Amino acid sequence: MCKDFLGNHVMLEIIDVLQRPDEAENEKILATPTLIRQSPGPARRLVGDLGEPDRLIQLLGLQDHIRPRQ
């Protein structure tokens, strides 16, 4: 989804909460899946179903940052 909608303008980091519990705690990840958009600010968090790309874009406030679908 990141590549399709945002191209190369995104950095994605996956934190496995079982393998890296300290980092998950530092990021205040209390449930999975959790998606955190840090930039552009302010940060936004989504927890739960991440299966609807158009809804994710809207909830994350990225409408102005997506590239046109081909």
N, C-alpha and C positions, 0 to 999 in steps of 0.2 A: 504494500500500500504506500509506504513512504516513497519508494522509487517511482511508482506510477504517478503519484499526485505531486510530489515535492522535488523530484529529480535528485540532484546531487546537493541540495540545500538542507540536508538533514543529517544529523549524527544520531544513530540509534545504539543504545547500550542496553543489553539484557542482563538483568541481575537474577540469578537463580537463588531464591531465598533459602533453599536448603543447603546450597554450597557456600553462600556468602551471607549468612544471617546478620553479621555486624553491619555490612553495607546496607542491607535491607532495613535494618533498624535505623541507621543514620538517615536514610531517605524517608523514614516513617512510612514504610510499606507494611500495611497491616493486613491486607487481603490481596489475592491475586485473581485475575491479572490486574495490574495497576499500570496505567500509562501516564507519564509525567511530561508535560511540555514545559521546558524551562525558558525557552526563548522563541519568539519575542515575548518579553514580560508583559504582564505578571504571569507567574507560573500557574499552570492549570493541571488538575489531576482527574483522571477518569478511572473508575474501578468497576470491573465487571465485563459485560459483553462488549467485545471490540470488533464484532463481525460486520458492522454496517459502516463502510468507509465514508459515505456522504454525511452520516450523522456524527461520526468522529470529527470530521473536518469542521462541522458547525460548532460542536461542543468545545473544541479546542481553539476556536476563533481563528482558524487558518484559511478562511475563505479567500482573503486577499493575497495569499501566498501560494496557492495551488497553481500548477501549470495546466493549460487547457488539455482536455482528454483528446486523444487522437483516434 
